[in-house]
């Protein structure tokens, strides 16, 4: 999904992560990977898509689905697709997949203010040329995955632990301090890489690995002028070199940061040093390579633990109406800039709500994957939500923990930023004005906002009830299966 006029440097594009950052060239890649799965029960095919991007909103998700179905029909193929789940990797240094570039954002805001006039049309703030590439590339990936399905065996395995808290030291059996929770210094997030491996019956076909973990791909200096898909790209590179296809699925990564500086594997450091010596521009992408190569090594080392997955595939999707409160996400949604599916709603604080999606997949009999439409605080699914002694409101989280409803005998995974990008999804009881962070550790800040000043995420959130609305809808589906 890389425009040719970016490759040749004749046009600048905004990235999705930093509002003002522009790039004018390409270092590695930006694309879409898709996997189609069918348990041969006759109940249809489930497609999972991973797009390199900060997020893809629901209007575009619906367009991609429709375009894929149209392309299959044009090929004379009668589709039995039951669900298409589109996940964003959340890479910050690829082309803007939502419309957060400052100049086009401002221009579109002013144009849309006058859209009540008959000769003025509402416009999206995403670059129109790239927007078409996004729709075409993602829908093409779905079509290719669907027509390329073949019989084989699916396996599941997990890597050694990669997550920890610096303050509380390592959790459980973690071996590597590569991810950490920057908002909450407590347990309650996925700190292994969860992997599926598909081995085709046809020995001439390559196996496929799907890896799921939550962790922000933000290892590259925001001043870079070249496109890069960050560490997920370099995991894929190494898995491809090992003779396998690869797809990275972003998890519950709202406050989860990565630590590429902790990589100490000598073979990887030596390889990257040689790459930098041969091409000094590689220095700017050193951290992405470190983490990507290391994650790939850890994944390949863990393959020997793979166990066969029963050929059972269940899926349930549901729409959810999320009230919008006044703020940046409300402005982007209501103005039509970002591609959110927005409706008027008198019961909402702003008079508008987002129509979004949640989902539940059972892969085999012992693995469950939930889908959420934004950047989720992982404790909402895994447990250990901040309680009234630490939360901003001084209250407890009232809803059931999703993993408890699913049950302890199932492995629970999260596909975050799935089928929408509504911003951060935080616990209602710990939702505060994001300005609380600007007075961090000051006497005035503590007096105004309390000691728990960790509220950057609220700046880009649908509102204070997004957490309970999304988890409530998700839990309703989960109860139907468990």
N, C-alpha and C positions, 0 to 999 in steps of 0.2 A: 504494500500500500504506500510506496514511496514515489512521489511525483518526479518525473524526469527533470522538471525545471528546478527541483531542489538538488538532484544529483549533479547537474551541471553548474549549479550556483547562480542561475539566472533569476531566481526568485527566493525571497526570504519567507519563512513561515514561523508562526508562533508555536512554542511548545505548550503543553497542557499544564505544567506544574507551577509556573512562577509569574504569570500575568504579563510580565514585560520581556521575557526572554525570547529572542529570535534566533533561528539557526539558518545557515545558508549552505549547508553541505551535509554529507552522509558519512558517518563512521562505520556503522554496522547495518541495522535493518529495522523495519517496522512492518508487521504483518498480522495475519490472523491464522491460527491453527484450529482445526476442527476434528472432532472424533464422533463417529456415529456408532451407537451400540444397540443391539437387538438380541433379546434372550430367546428368540425363535418360538415364542409362545403365541404369536399372532396378535399381540396387543400393541404392536407398533415399535417404532424406532425413537430413541432419545439421542439428541445431538447436543454436545457440549462444545462451545466455541470460546477461545481465548484470544482477545484482541489486545495488541500492544497499544496502550493508551491510558490516560488518566481516568477515564470513565466513558461509558456510552449510555446515553439517556434512553428512556423507554420509547419515545417516538421513533428513534433510529433503530432500536431493537425490533419494533414491529415492522418497520420498513425492510430491514434485512431479512426477517422471516418471510415476509410476503414475496420479496424478490427471489429468495431461494426456491420457494414453492413455484413461482412463475417460471424460473429457469428449468426446474425439473419437468414441469408440464410441457415446456417448449421442446424438451428432449423426448417427449412421449413417455415419460416415466410417471407412473401413478404412485405418488408418495404415501407412505404409511407413517409419516412422522407424527409422533404423539406430543413431543415437546422439544423446543430449541432453547437452551439456556446459554446466554451470552455473557461471558465474564470478561472484565477488564483487568489487565496485569497491574495497572496503576503506575506504569512508568511515567516519569516526569519529563524526560528529555527526548520524547518523540513528539510528532505533530499533534496539535491540540484536537482531541476527538470530541470536545464538548462546546467550546466557544468561550474560553477564558482569556484570550488575547486582548490586551488592554485597548488598543486602537479600534479594532473591529467591534469590541464590546460597547465602547462609547458611541461609535457611529450607529450601531444597531439600536441602542437605547433611544437615541434621538429620533431615528426613523420610525421606530415602533410607537413612539409617543403620538405620532401623527397618522397612525394606521386607521384611525376612524374616518379619515378622508377617503373618498372613493378611488383616488388615483395613487394612494400610498399603500403598498403591501408590507405586511410584517416580514422581517428577515431574521435569519439565524446569524449568530455572531461567529460560527465556525466558518473557516475558509471554504467556499463553495466548491472549488476545484478538488481539494482534498476530501471534502464530504462525499463526493461521488465515488472517489477511490475507496473510501471506507465502506460504503454500501456495497460496491461491486466486489471488493476483495473478500469481505466477510461472507457474502452470499455465495461467491464462487467456492470458498473453502467448505461451506456446508454441502454444496452440491457434490464436490469432489469426494468428500468424506462419505456421503450417502451412497454414491455409485461404486465406491471402492470397498465396501464392506465385504469381509470374507470370514469364514469359520475359523475358530481357534479357541484357545484356552486363556481365561483371564485370571491373573494372580494379584495378590495384594501383599505389600510389605511396608515396613516403617524403618526409617534410618535411626542411627544413634541420636540422642538428644542434641538440639542445637540452640536451646533457649535458656535464658537465665536472668536473674536480677542481680545487678552489681552490689546493691546494698545488702540483700539477704543471701548472697552467694548462690551457688547452683541449686536448682530444683531437681528433685528426683534423681535420675541417673544421667543427667546431661553431661556430655563430654566437651561440648564446644560452645563458647559464649558468642554466638553469632546473631541472636535476636534477643530483644528485651522490650519490656512494656514501659514506655516513657510516661504514661499517665498514672498507672497504678502499680505500686511496688508490692504486688501480691500474685499468687498463683491464679490460674484460670485462663490459660491460653495454650494453643497447640505449639509445642516446641519439639516436635519431630517433623520430618518431611514424610507425608503419607503418599504412598506410591501404588499405582496400578501398573501392571505389565501385561500386555496382550501379546500372546505368542501364536501366530497364524499356523494353521495346519500345513499350509504350503510352505515348505522350507525355503523357497526362493523369495518369500516375502519377508520384509524386515519386521521385527517386533516393535511395539510402541510402548513408551513409558509416559504415564501421566503423573505429575507431581503436584501435590497440594500443600501449601503452607502459607501462613500470613506473615508478611514482612514487606515494608515499604521499599520499592526499588528507587532509592534516592542516594546512590553511592557516587554519582557523577557531579562535578562542580557545575552549579547552575549557570556559570558564565560560558559554558561550552558553546561553540558555534556549529557543532556537528550533531546530527541525529544519532541517538543510541538508545536501544531498548533495554539497557542496564543489565543487571545480573541475570534475569531470566534468559536473555539471549545467549549468554555464555554457558549457562547450564545446557541449553539446547545444542550449542555448538559441540560441546564435549560428548553429550549423549549421542549425537549424530555421528561423531567420529568413532564411537563404540559400536556403530552399526544399527542404531535404533532410532525410530522417530521419537519426537518428544513434544509434550504440551505442558506448559506451566499454568496451574490454576491458582489464582490468588485467593487467600482465605480471609479470616477475620483479622484485618490488619490495621484497624483504626489507630491505635496508639503504638503499634509494634514497629520498632526501628531495627535496622540491621547494623552489624559491626564487622565490616570487612577488614578493619585493622587488626583483628585478632587472629587472622589466618597465619599459621606458622608451618604449614606443610612444605617441606623444603623443595620437593619436586615441582610444586606449583609456583612457588616464589622464583625458582630458577627459570622455569619456562617463561614466566611473565617478564622477568629481567631480560631474557634473550629477545623477546618480542619488542621491548622498549628500545633495546640497543639497535635492533634492525629498523625500527620505525619510532622515532621519538614522540610522535603524536599519540602513541599508545599510552604514554604516561598519564594523560588526562582520564583514561578509562581503566587505570590500573586497579582501582578498588572494585569496579564492576567485574573485571576479569577474575580477581582474587576470589571473590565470593561465588561467582558462577562456576568457576573451575572446581572450587572446593566442594560446593553443593553437589556437583556432578560426581565427584569422587566419592562422596559419602553415599550418594544414591547407588552408584555401581557397587560399592562395597557391601551394601545391604541387600542386594538382589538375592543372595543365597538364603535369605530368610523368607522368601516368597512362598505363600500358600495359595492353593487354588480357591477361586471364588465360585460358589454355586451359580449356575446360570439362571439367576432370578433378577429381574429388573422391574421395579415399581416406581411410578412417578405420579406426583400430584402437584398441580400448580393452582394458585389462587390469587385473584386481584386483591389489593388492599388500598384503602383510601387513607392517606396520611395528611392530617391537617397542617397547613402552612402558617407559621408565625412570621411577623414582619422581620426582614433581614435580607442578607445577600442572596440566599437561595430562593427566597420568596420573590425577590426582584427578578432573578434570572428565569424563574419558572413562569411567573405570571406574564412577564413581557414577551415570552416565547423565544428568548435568546438561546436557551440551553437545550431545548428539545425534550423537556419533561411533559408528560401527559397530565395537563392541568385542567381542573374544572372549577366553576363557581360553587361555593359551599357556604351557606349562611351560618352553619354551625362552627366553622373554622375561625380562629382569631383574626385572620387576614381577609376572610371571605372567600378564600380559595383553598383547594386541596390538591394533592398529587395522587393520581391513580397509578399504582405501581404493582409489583408482584413479589410473592414469596413462593418457595417451593420445597418439596421434600422428595428425595430419591433414596430408594433402597437398592443397593448394589450387592447382590448375593443376599445371604440371610443374616449377615453379621456386621454390615457396614451401612451407615446412614449418612447422607450428605444433605444439609439444608442449604437453601439459597436465600440470600438477603440482598436488598437492592441498594446497598451503600457500604460505607466503611463502618463496620460493626465493632463496638467494644466487645471483645471475645467473652468476657465474663457473663454476658447476657445469655450465651449458649452453654458455656462450660461451668458456670457457677462461680461463687465467691464475689458476687457483686458488692460494691462498697456499701457498708451498712450505715445506720443513722448516726453512729459515733464519728463517722468520717465524711459523710455525704454533705453536699452543699445545703440541701433543704433540711437536714437533720431528720430524715425519715428513711425507712427501709424500702428496698425494691419489693413490690407486692406480687409480681407474677411468678409462675412456676419457672424453674430453670429448664430449658429445652432438653438438655442432655439427660436430666433426671426423668423426664417424660418418656424419652426414647428408651431408657433403660441401660443399666450397667453392662449388659451382655453384648451391646453393640458398640462398635467404634463410630464416633460421631465426628464428621468433617463439616467444614463450612466453605461454601463458594460465595465469597463476598463480591461486592460490586457486580451483582448478577442481574441482568435484564433491566438495570437502571443505575443511576448515579445520583442519589438524593442527598449526598453529603454524609457527614458523620452521624452515626446512630448510637447515642449515649444513654445511660440509665436516666430515667425521669428524675429520680431522687438526687442525682448529682449534676443536674443541668443548671448552669449559671450564666450570667452575661459574660461573654468572652473577654470583656475589658478587665475582668478580675485578674487575668494573667499580666496585664500591663503594669499592675501594682505589686508584682511578685515580691514576697518577703519584705514588705514595708509595713510599718505600723498602721498607716492609713489603709493599706490594702486589707490587712487583717481585720481592722475595725469595720470596713465596709462589706467585705465579702467572706470573711472567715479564713481559717487557716488553710482550707483545701483549695488553694489557688492553682488549678491545673485545667484551665478551661478554654484552651485554644480551639478545640474541636467545635465548640458551640458557634464559632464564627461562620462555619460552613455547614449548617444543619437545618433541616426542615423545621425543627422546633422542639420544645420541651417534652412533647408526647410521642415523638417519632419512635423512641425506643419501645415503649409499651404497645404502640400501635402495630409495629412490625412484629415484635415477639408474640403479641397476642394472636395475630393472624397465623403466624408460623406454628404456634402451639396448638391452635385449632386443627390444623392439618395433621400434625404429629399424633394427636389423640385419636384420629381416625385409624391410624395404623398400629397403635400400641395400646 
